[in-house]
Structure formats: C-alpha cells, structure tokens
C-alpha cells in the first residue's frame, strides 16, 4: 500500500496546482447569478428565487467540471443536484469542458466524450452549454461554423442558442438598447442566436409576462417568432411562475402561440430524455401546448421522422416548423 501511495503522490501534486490555475483563469463568481447584479427586472420573490437558483446551479456544474473533469466523478457531483435543477448543472459542466478543450489542445475531446458517454441523457443541455464557451472565446466567435462542426449535425444549433442566451444574460442592455446588433450574425445562425436571446428575456424581465411583448417588439420583426420560441422554452423548463402567469403569457404572445408551444415542447422533451420531469413543466405544457408534458415531448419525436438533410433550410429549422404547425 505504501508503494501505491508513493506512485500516486506525484499525480496528485501535479493535479492540484492545475486545478487552482483553472479556477483562477476561468472562475465566475456566484454573485454574477443574482438578478440584482445583472440588473434584471424584479418579478417577485418566487421568480427571483427560482431564477437565481438556476444561475447558481449552472455555476456549480461549471466549477465541478473545472475541479474534476473525469466523467465518473463529474457525473456523481452533477447528479447530487436537486432533480428539477440538474439539467442546468450539466449545462454548466458542458461550458467548463468546452473551455478546457480549447485551453489544453494536447487533450481535447472532453466535451465530445461526455456528450457521447456519461452525459448523453442531457444532450440538449450539453449542446446549449457548449454555446457559452463560444460566447467566451473570440476565436470561436470568429469561426462559429468550425465550432459547431464538432457537435451533433442536428442539435448543433442549440450551441448558437446557448451563445444567444449568454449574450442576453450578460450583455442585455446592449441588445435592448441596440437590438440591430443581432444582425452581425448571418444566415440561420442569426435565428438560432435569437432563440437563445428569447430564453434570456425570460430572465431579464423577471418572468413577467406583462413585460415580455415590449421586449420582443424591440427586435427586428423577422426574429419575433424565434424570440417567442425561446420565451416558451424558458418558461416551461426554467419556470418561476404560477399557472395564471403562464396563461397570461399565452395571451401576450398573440400571433406567436405556436412558436411559444414549440419552445414548450422542446423543454418537455429535454426533461423527458434526462429523466428530470417537473410539475412546472407539466403545468406549462398543459397551458401552452394543450397537452401533457409527455404528450408534448412525443410531438417532437413524431416530427423527427423522415427529417430531410440540411439544405437551404437546416433540418433543425424544418423540425421546429413541423412542431409549430402541430400547434396552429
């Protein structure tokens, strides 16, 4: 046993300084997840507590990946998270792994290995989390197509969604004061980015359905459908409000109720696949989709059948449109 300890000692000695260096380089304060620090609208105690807990859970997962990237240990830490918040921990861990991949080129493949292995149930959230790394690294932002090429051909657009959420969450004033800034992205990337920005609006406005239409209206009209889809996903997955507020949100969406429902169905499928269903997601699906959470998730599965390959319109967008058509 003494011999084994002596053999292990050097690796531990090397690993601890490396972990400390990672923390210094990549650490994000938990204060950044408070609505006061972000300057978001105060939507009341329930919404504030829920949204801040989501932010803290994301950062817990993020720091867990920086502390110990080995899949078995990482999953143990992430799965210790309360079930309804667990997806956010996996999202944060994905950001951490993606950053580590970029800063240690001699050992890339952490994110892909996690996505294809221990984290596969959380594939949707892991793709979104990868988008946070794109947002943080200028060379990935300059070459988005290359960054996306490492991900699932269908779900890779979720990374652009994650990129959009990050920019809305951390730089919301820039986009609300100069919404034309979103035009810097071209093609479908602009729409996928807007979907994530729509999710961020749920946090920015403190889950207040009365404020969301005005926020969406600031942006170019061709992106409104994407923004409302993101709002529906955030409302259904993140939650923070009672049934009456979700009903008000459906009214507020006006002509975009199908997009709102499609976002809700995506949220339902994300939770179903991960096995972390929640009562709020069930309630929101009943209101926004007119279906149970399981039935809404099933709609996304059915609409995947015989999906064409990418063309002028990405297969991902055709999938979304099919789901939306179901709720018209």
VOPAGU-2260 file (C-alpha; in pm, 1 decimal, decimal comma):
REM VOPAGU-2260
SITE   aa  ch    i         X         Y         Z
SITE  UNK   A    0       0,0       0,0       0,0
SITE  UNK   A    1     290,9     234,3      77,4
SITE  UNK   A    2     429,9     177,3    -270,9
SITE  UNK   A    3      94,9     259,7    -426,4
SITE  UNK   A    4      72,0     581,5    -229,2
SITE  UNK   A    5     415,5     691,2    -341,5
SITE  UNK   A    6     323,9     628,3    -705,0
SITE  UNK   A    7       6,2     828,8    -672,6
SITE  UNK   A    8     161,9    1124,1    -492,5
SITE  UNK   A    9     321,2    1292,4    -798,6
SITE  UNK   A   10      -2,5    1288,7    -999,9
SITE  UNK   A   11    -193,8    1442,1    -710,4
SITE  UNK   A   12      77,2    1702,5    -663,1
SITE  UNK   A   13      56,6    1798,5   -1029,3
SITE  UNK   A   14    -322,3    1789,9   -1042,4
SITE  UNK   A   15    -384,8    2025,5    -751,2
SITE  UNK   A   16    -183,9    2318,8    -890,9
SITE  UNK   A   17    -351,3    2265,1   -1227,8
SITE  UNK   A   18    -693,4    2280,3   -1065,1
SITE  UNK   A   19    -601,3    2600,7    -881,8
SITE  UNK   A   20    -478,1    2753,0   -1206,5
SITE  UNK   A   21    -804,8    2664,3   -1380,3
SITE  UNK   A   22   -1003,3    2828,6   -1102,1
SITE  UNK   A   23    -801,2    3148,8   -1124,7
SITE  UNK   A   24    -829,6    3160,7   -1502,0
SITE  UNK   A   25   -1194,4    3060,3   -1550,9
SITE  UNK   A   26   -1371,5    3120,2   -1219,7
SITE  UNK   A   27   -1707,0    3301,5   -1228,1
SITE  UNK   A   28   -1840,5    3448,5    -904,2
SITE  UNK   A   29   -2176,3    3319,6    -782,6
SITE  UNK   A   30   -2275,0    3681,7    -735,3
SITE  UNK   A   31   -2298,0    3704,9   -1114,9
SITE  UNK   A   32   -2609,6    3485,9   -1096,7
SITE  UNK   A   33   -2807,5    3729,9    -882,0
SITE  UNK   A   34   -3076,8    3935,9   -1050,9
SITE  UNK   A   35   -2954,1    4245,6    -866,3
SITE  UNK   A   36   -2604,4    4203,6   -1008,1
SITE  UNK   A   37   -2743,7    4150,7   -1355,7
SITE  UNK   A   38   -2985,0    4443,9   -1324,3
SITE  UNK   A   39   -3283,2    4232,6   -1425,6
SITE  UNK   A   40   -3645,1    4316,2   -1353,4
SITE  UNK   A   41   -3773,6    4203,2   -1015,2
SITE  UNK   A   42   -4063,0    3972,4   -1094,6
SITE  UNK   A   43   -4136,4    3888,7    -731,1
SITE  UNK   A   44   -3993,4    3658,2    -467,6
SITE  UNK   A   45   -4092,2    3329,5    -631,3
SITE  UNK   A   46   -3948,7    3417,8    -971,5
SITE  UNK   A   47   -3633,6    3572,9    -825,1
SITE  UNK   A   48   -3556,7    3273,3    -604,4
SITE  UNK   A   49   -3613,2    3029,5    -889,5
SITE  UNK   A   50   -3409,5    3218,2   -1148,7
SITE  UNK   A   51   -3121,3    3281,5    -910,9
SITE  UNK   A   52   -3113,8    2916,0    -807,4
SITE  UNK   A   53   -3086,6    2823,2   -1173,3
SITE  UNK   A   54   -2788,1    3053,7   -1214,5
SITE  UNK   A   55   -2616,7    2914,9    -905,6
SITE  UNK   A   56   -2675,9    2557,3   -1018,6
SITE  UNK   A   57   -2527,7    2632,8   -1359,7
SITE  UNK   A   58   -2216,3    2772,9   -1193,4
SITE  UNK   A   59   -2193,4    2476,0    -958,5
SITE  UNK   A   60   -2184,4    2245,6   -1259,4
SITE  UNK   A   61   -1936,2    2471,1   -1433,0
SITE  UNK   A   62   -1697,3    2474,1   -1139,1
SITE  UNK   A   63   -1743,5    2099,8   -1087,8
SITE  UNK   A   64   -1602,5    2043,7   -1436,9
SITE  UNK   A   65   -1307,1    2269,3   -1361,7
SITE  UNK   A   66   -1241,5    2084,1   -1035,5
SITE  UNK   A   67   -1259,8    1732,3   -1175,3
SITE  UNK   A   68   -1321,0    1665,1   -1543,5
SITE  UNK   A   69   -1316,7    1285,6   -1513,7
SITE  UNK   A   70   -1663,3    1171,4   -1628,0
SITE  UNK   A   71   -1740,9     929,9   -1344,3
SITE  UNK   A   72   -1663,0    1178,9   -1068,2
SITE  UNK   A   73   -1819,2    1467,5   -1256,2
SITE  UNK   A   74   -2147,9    1281,9   -1302,3
SITE  UNK   A   75   -2156,9    1196,0    -932,1
SITE  UNK   A   76   -2130,6    1563,7    -847,6
SITE  UNK   A   77   -2383,7    1674,9   -1106,5
SITE  UNK   A   78   -2635,9    1407,8   -1011,2
SITE  UNK   A   79   -2619,2    1522,8    -649,2
SITE  UNK   A   80   -2806,2    1832,5    -768,0
SITE  UNK   A   81   -3178,6    1854,8    -697,7
SITE  UNK   A   82   -3353,8    1675,7    -983,4
SITE  UNK   A   83   -3551,3    1967,6   -1124,3
SITE  UNK   A   84   -3234,5    2179,8   -1147,4
SITE  UNK   A   85   -2998,2    1904,5   -1263,0
SITE  UNK   A   86   -3006,1    1995,8   -1630,7
SITE  UNK   A   87   -2861,5    2336,9   -1551,3
SITE  UNK   A   88   -2568,9    2171,2   -1371,6
SITE  UNK   A   89   -2497,8    1963,8   -1683,2
SITE  UNK   A   90   -2522,8    2276,9   -1896,6
SITE  UNK   A   91   -2264,0    2449,4   -1680,1
SITE  UNK   A   92   -2036,2    2145,7   -1684,4
SITE  UNK   A   93   -2051,4    2145,8   -2064,9
SITE  UNK   A   94   -1926,6    2502,8   -2072,6
SITE  UNK   A   95   -1639,2    2408,8   -1842,9
SITE  UNK   A   96   -1539,6    2106,0   -2050,4
SITE  UNK   A   97   -1557,0    2305,6   -2373,5
SITE  UNK   A   98   -1327,7    2571,1   -2229,0
SITE  UNK   A   99   -1081,0    2308,9   -2106,1
SITE  UNK   A  100   -1075,7    2155,0   -2453,1
SITE  UNK   A  101    -976,9    2489,7   -2601,1
SITE  UNK   A  102    -703,0    2563,2   -2348,8
SITE  UNK   A  103    -538,6    2221,5   -2349,2
SITE  UNK   A  104    -504,2    2117,6   -2714,2
SITE  UNK   A  105    -293,3    1818,9   -2612,6
SITE  UNK   A  106    -604,1    1665,8   -2459,1
SITE  UNK   A  107    -913,7    1769,2   -2645,0
SITE  UNK   A  108   -1229,3    1562,9   -2666,5
SITE  UNK   A  109   -1359,4    1610,2   -2311,8
SITE  UNK   A  110   -1687,0    1764,2   -2427,0
SITE  UNK   A  111   -1743,9    1513,6   -2705,2
SITE  UNK   A  112   -1660,3    1221,4   -2478,0
SITE  UNK   A  113   -1900,5    1349,6   -2213,0
SITE  UNK   A  114   -2170,2    1410,4   -2471,8
SITE  UNK   A  115   -2139,3    1061,8   -2615,1
SITE  UNK   A  116   -2097,8     889,1   -2280,5
SITE  UNK   A  117   -2184,2     982,4   -1923,6
SITE  UNK   A  118   -2380,3    1294,5   -2016,7
SITE  UNK   A  119   -2576,5    1156,8   -2312,5
SITE  UNK   A  120   -2913,9    1183,8   -2137,5
SITE  UNK   A  121   -2856,1    1557,3   -2112,0
SITE  UNK   A  122   -2753,5    1603,8   -2474,0
SITE  UNK   A  123   -2976,0    1908,9   -2529,5
SITE  UNK   A  124   -2840,6    2097,1   -2228,4
SITE  UNK   A  125   -2482,1    1999,2   -2308,4
SITE  UNK   A  126   -2513,5    2143,8   -2659,4
SITE  UNK   A  127   -2652,3    2464,6   -2509,7
SITE  UNK   A  128   -2368,4    2477,8   -2257,1
SITE  UNK   A  129   -2113,4    2447,9   -2537,5
SITE  UNK   A  130   -2253,1    2774,2   -2671,2
SITE  UNK   A  131   -2142,1    2953,5   -2355,7
SITE  UNK   A  132   -1783,8    2863,6   -2441,9
SITE  UNK   A  133   -1832,3    3006,3   -2792,4
SITE  UNK   A  134   -1953,8    3328,8   -2633,8
SITE  UNK   A  135   -1647,8    3349,8   -2408,7
SITE  UNK   A  136   -1376,4    3280,8   -2666,5
SITE  UNK   A  137   -1323,6    3530,6   -2950,6
SITE  UNK   A  138   -1161,0    3278,7   -3185,5
SITE  UNK   A  139   -1470,2    3057,4   -3161,0
SITE  UNK   A  140   -1699,6    3352,4   -3223,8
SITE  UNK   A  141   -1498,0    3438,4   -3533,6
SITE  UNK   A  142   -1525,1    3082,8   -3663,9
SITE  UNK   A  143   -1863,0    2962,0   -3544,2
SITE  UNK   A  144   -1903,9    2707,1   -3822,7
SITE  UNK   A  145   -1587,1    2528,5   -3716,8
SITE  UNK   A  146   -1700,6    2522,9   -3353,5
SITE  UNK   A  147   -2038,1    2376,8   -3450,0
SITE  UNK   A  148   -1878,6    2109,1   -3666,0
SITE  UNK   A  149   -1769,2    1927,1   -3352,2
SITE  UNK   A  150   -2130,4    1878,5   -3241,2
SITE  UNK   A  151   -2432,2    1671,4   -3344,8
SITE  UNK   A  152   -2536,5    1769,2   -3701,2
SITE  UNK   A  153   -2898,7    1825,6   -3597,1
SITE  UNK   A  154   -2858,8    1967,4   -3246,8
SITE  UNK   A  155   -2553,1    2185,3   -3314,3
SITE  UNK   A  156   -2779,9    2488,6   -3349,5
SITE  UNK   A  157   -2851,0    2461,7   -2977,7
SITE  UNK   A  158   -2495,5    2585,6   -2923,2
SITE  UNK   A  159   -2590,3    2905,7   -3106,9
SITE  UNK   A  160   -2896,6    2916,9   -2881,7
SITE  UNK   A  161   -2662,6    2895,2   -2582,4
SITE  UNK   A  162   -2444,7    3169,2   -2730,4
SITE  UNK   A  163   -2750,8    3391,4   -2766,5
SITE  UNK   A  164   -2862,0    3324,0   -2410,7
SITE  UNK   A  165   -2517,4    3409,2   -2275,7
SITE  UNK   A  166   -2507,7    3739,2   -2462,2
SITE  UNK   A  167   -2855,5    3830,9   -2345,9
SITE  UNK   A  168   -2784,9    3729,9   -1987,0
SITE  UNK   A  169   -2455,4    3916,8   -1954,3
SITE  UNK   A  170   -2496,7    4196,7   -2209,7
SITE  UNK   A  171   -2869,9    4254,5   -2217,1
SITE  UNK   A  172   -2851,0    4634,2   -2218,7
SITE  UNK   A  173   -2650,5    4622,4   -2541,7
SITE  UNK   A  174   -2921,5    4423,0   -2716,3
SITE  UNK   A  175   -3223,1    4602,1   -2575,6
SITE  UNK   A  176   -3075,7    4944,0   -2648,4
SITE  UNK   A  177   -2931,1    4847,4   -2988,3
SITE  UNK   A  178   -3120,4    4535,6   -3099,1
SITE  UNK   A  179   -2985,2    4572,7   -3451,4
SITE  UNK   A  180   -2658,7    4434,5   -3312,6
SITE  UNK   A  181   -2801,3    4088,1   -3365,5
SITE  UNK   A  182   -2760,8    4148,4   -3739,9
SITE  UNK   A  183   -2387,5    4082,3   -3703,6
SITE  UNK   A  184   -2473,0    3712,2   -3736,6
SITE  UNK   A  185   -2563,6    3582,2   -4079,9
SITE  UNK   A  186   -2795,9    3314,9   -4213,5
SITE  UNK   A  187   -2964,8    3069,7   -3982,2
SITE  UNK   A  188   -2710,7    3140,4   -3707,6
SITE  UNK   A  189   -2894,0    3468,6   -3651,1
SITE  UNK   A  190   -3222,6    3286,9   -3591,0
SITE  UNK   A  191   -3071,5    3025,4   -3358,7
SITE  UNK   A  192   -2899,4    3304,4   -3164,0
SITE  UNK   A  193   -3235,3    3483,9   -3132,4
SITE  UNK   A  194   -3393,8    3170,6   -2986,2
SITE  UNK   A  195   -3139,4    3180,7   -2705,0
SITE  UNK   A  196   -3187,7    3552,2   -2665,7
SITE  UNK   A  197   -3559,3    3486,0   -2623,0
SITE  UNK   A  198   -3478,3    3248,2   -2337,2
SITE  UNK   A  199   -3266,9    3520,9   -2180,7
SITE  UNK   A  200   -3561,5    3762,6   -2197,2
SITE  UNK   A  201   -3746,1    3536,8   -1953,0
SITE  UNK   A  202   -3468,4    3605,0   -1701,0
SITE  UNK   A  203   -3413,5    3970,1   -1794,1
SITE  UNK   A  204   -3781,2    4052,6   -1742,7
SITE  UNK   A  205   -3804,9    3850,8   -1421,3
SITE  UNK   A  206   -4052,7    3602,7   -1576,0
SITE  UNK   A  207   -4305,8    3886,0   -1604,7
SITE  UNK   A  208   -4547,2    3807,4   -1888,0
SITE  UNK   A  209   -4666,7    4170,1   -1897,1
SITE  UNK   A  210   -4319,8    4299,0   -1987,8
SITE  UNK   A  211   -4216,1    4041,4   -2246,4
SITE  UNK   A  212   -4415,5    4165,5   -2550,0
SITE  UNK   A  213   -4249,0    4507,4   -2533,6
SITE  UNK   A  214   -3904,9    4346,9   -2504,0
SITE  UNK   A  215   -3965,8    4122,2   -2805,7
SITE  UNK   A  216   -4104,6    4414,5   -3005,4
SITE  UNK   A  217   -3768,3    4593,5   -2984,2
SITE  UNK   A  218   -3609,4    4341,7   -3219,4
SITE  UNK   A  219   -3643,7    4305,6   -3597,2
SITE  UNK   A  220   -3979,7    4151,1   -3681,9
SITE  UNK   A  221   -3830,7    3852,3   -3873,0
SITE  UNK   A  222   -3685,4    3736,2   -3540,6
SITE  UNK   A  223   -4001,9    3762,4   -3329,8
SITE  UNK   A  224   -4100,2    3400,1   -3392,2
SITE  UNK   A  225   -3756,6    3284,6   -3274,1
SITE  UNK   A  226   -3771,1    3505,9   -2966,1
SITE  UNK   A  227   -4114,5    3378,7   -2863,4
SITE  UNK   A  228   -3999,7    3020,8   -2912,4
SITE  UNK   A  229   -3715,2    3089,8   -2670,0
SITE  UNK   A  230   -3951,8    3251,0   -2421,5
SITE  UNK   A  231   -4175,7    2943,3   -2433,0
SITE  UNK   A  232   -3883,1    2711,4   -2372,9
SITE  UNK   A  233   -3755,1    2915,1   -2076,8
SITE  UNK   A  234   -4099,9    2948,2   -1922,3
SITE  UNK   A  235   -4156,8    2572,9   -1945,3
SITE  UNK   A  236   -3811,2    2449,6   -1849,0
SITE  UNK   A  237   -3694,6    2716,3   -1601,6
SITE  UNK   A  238   -4031,1    2816,6   -1457,7
SITE  UNK   A  239   -4070,2    3055,5   -1168,3
SITE  UNK   A  240   -4437,6    3149,6   -1201,6
SITE  UNK   A  241   -4784,0    3015,7   -1126,3
SITE  UNK   A  242   -5039,8    2890,6   -1379,0
SITE  UNK   A  243   -5214,6    3227,8   -1410,3
SITE  UNK   A  244   -4889,4    3389,1   -1525,1
SITE  UNK   A  245   -4835,1    3118,5   -1788,2
SITE  UNK   A  246   -5189,6    3173,1   -1911,3
SITE  UNK   A  247   -5115,8    3545,6   -1935,0
SITE  UNK   A  248   -4800,5    3468,0   -2131,0
SITE  UNK   A  249   -5001,9    3272,3   -2386,5
SITE  UNK   A  250   -5231,0    3573,1   -2433,6
SITE  UNK   A  251   -4931,7    3808,3   -2454,3
SITE  UNK   A  252   -4772,8    3604,8   -2734,8
SITE  UNK   A  253   -5060,7    3698,5   -2965,0
SITE  UNK   A  254   -4995,6    3553,9   -3309,9
SITE  UNK   A  255   -4695,4    3356,7   -3183,4
SITE  UNK   A  256   -4868,9    3094,6   -2971,0
SITE  UNK   A  257   -4748,8    2812,1   -3199,4
SITE  UNK   A  258   -4388,3    2922,9   -3153,3
SITE  UNK   A  259   -4445,3    2950,8   -2779,7
SITE  UNK   A  260   -4584,4    2595,0   -2778,1
SITE  UNK   A  261   -4292,8    2463,1   -2983,0
SITE  UNK   A  262   -4049,9    2603,0   -2726,6
SITE  UNK   A  263   -4253,3    2440,0   -2451,6
SITE  UNK   A  264   -4245,9    2105,2   -2634,8
SITE  UNK   A  265   -3866,9    2129,0   -2665,9
SITE  UNK   A  266   -3846,8    2189,0   -2291,9
SITE  UNK   A  267   -4067,1    1887,2   -2225,5
SITE  UNK   A  268   -3851,7    1664,8   -2444,5
SITE  UNK   A  269   -3533,3    1790,8   -2280,5
SITE  UNK   A  270   -3664,8    1699,0   -1936,1
SITE  UNK   A  271   -3813,9    1368,6   -2050,4
SITE  UNK   A  272   -3488,7    1248,6   -2203,9
SITE  UNK   A  273   -3293,1    1346,2   -1893,5
SITE  UNK   A  274   -3547,0    1189,6   -1657,7
SITE  UNK   A  275   -3587,2    1511,5   -1459,2
SITE  UNK   A  276   -3951,4    1593,9   -1526,5
SITE  UNK   A  277   -4105,7    1865,7   -1312,5
SITE  UNK   A  278   -4454,6    1971,9   -1207,2
SITE  UNK   A  279   -4399,2    2316,6   -1353,5
SITE  UNK   A  280   -4312,0    2174,5   -1695,5
SITE  UNK   A  281   -4627,5    1962,3   -1684,0
SITE  UNK   A  282   -4839,3    2264,7   -1598,1
SITE  UNK   A  283   -4679,7    2489,7   -1860,6
SITE  UNK   A  284   -4729,2    2227,1   -2132,4
SITE  UNK   A  285   -5094,9    2196,7   -2041,8
SITE  UNK   A  286   -5135,7    2573,0   -2082,3
SITE  UNK   A  287   -4908,6    2643,1   -2379,6
SITE  UNK   A  288   -4948,5    2317,4   -2575,2
SITE  UNK   A  289   -5285,2    2191,1   -2457,1
SITE  UNK   A  290   -5108,8    1860,8   -2385,3
SITE  UNK   A  291   -4937,4    1682,8   -2101,6
SITE  UNK   A  292   -4560,5    1714,9   -2080,4
SITE  UNK   A  293   -4513,4    1358,9   -2208,8
SITE  UNK   A  294   -4750,6    1416,2   -2499,6
SITE  UNK   A  295   -4576,8    1741,1   -2593,0
SITE  UNK   A  296   -4241,2    1560,5   -2588,7
SITE  UNK   A  297   -4391,5    1292,7   -2811,3
SITE  UNK   A  298   -4481,1    1557,1   -3068,8
SITE  UNK   A  299   -4111,4    1642,0   -3104,6
SITE  UNK   A  300   -4032,2    1274,2   -3161,2
SITE  UNK   A  301   -4300,7    1230,1   -3425,6
SITE  UNK   A  302   -4185,3    1539,1   -3613,3
SITE  UNK   A  303   -3832,6    1398,9   -3632,3
SITE  UNK   A  304   -3944,0    1113,1   -3855,2
SITE  UNK   A  305   -3814,1    1127,7   -4214,8
SITE  UNK   A  306   -3648,5    1459,9   -4145,6
SITE  UNK   A  307   -3454,8    1568,6   -4456,8
SITE  UNK   A  308   -3085,9    1650,3   -4457,5
SITE  UNK   A  309   -2965,3    2008,4   -4429,9
SITE  UNK   A  310   -3034,4    2219,5   -4737,1
SITE  UNK   A  311   -3108,1    2587,1   -4781,6
SITE  UNK   A  312   -3311,9    2546,5   -4462,3
SITE  UNK   A  313   -3137,6    2345,0   -4186,3
SITE  UNK   A  314   -3307,3    2022,0   -4081,5
SITE  UNK   A  315   -3324,5    2165,4   -3729,4
SITE  UNK   A  316   -3543,7    2452,4   -3850,1
SITE  UNK   A  317   -3766,2    2216,8   -4050,2
SITE  UNK   A  318   -3810,2    2016,1   -3729,7
SITE  UNK   A  319   -3910,4    2329,9   -3541,0
SITE  UNK   A  320   -4155,0    2433,6   -3813,2
SITE  UNK   A  321   -4317,3    2091,2   -3814,3
SITE  UNK   A  322   -4370,5    2112,8   -3438,7
SITE  UNK   A  323   -4511,7    2463,5   -3470,7
SITE  UNK   A  324   -4753,1    2351,0   -3740,8
SITE  UNK   A  325   -4890,3    2092,6   -3499,6
SITE  UNK   A  326   -4994,0    2369,3   -3260,1
SITE  UNK   A  327   -5152,9    2607,8   -3509,2
